């Protein structure tokens, strides 16, 4: 499953870059966790700005993303994607800001 997840992450990242790359914000897909039957996949997303907005947009466009992914994969089943925010990077930046503000 690790190889399947890594492959899906690479291909889906390219599609998302093409779809949403027109804006100047860096959107990164950080991980994919797929069920064994390949019916569902959870994709974690991070962005420099407007993270929640990007996650909402990706969830709205997941049908189109799945449709673009279908001809690129040799899978019998294409997963239904759910995009979630990866706030780990924002948490680190917040802690760094607090530490920088200390005397």
C-alpha positions, 0 to 999 in steps of 0.5 A: 500500500505504501507504493500505491500511496506514493504513486497516487501522491505523485500523480495527483500532485501533478494534477493539482499543480496544473489545476490550481497552479495559476494562483501564487500560493504554494499548495502541497499534497503531503500524504495520501492514505488509501483503503486496501480496496482502493475505494477511499483515500484521504489526502492531507494538504498544506498551503502557505496561505488560505489553507482552509479555502484550498481544502474546500476548493479541492473537495469541491473539485474532487470529481474532476480530479478523479476524472483526470486521474482515471486515464493515468492509472491502471487501477480497477478502482479509482479512489474517492478522495477526501482532502483535509488540512495538514496544519503541522507546518502552521503550528511550527511557524506559530511556535517560532513566532512565539519564540522569536517574540520572547525577550 
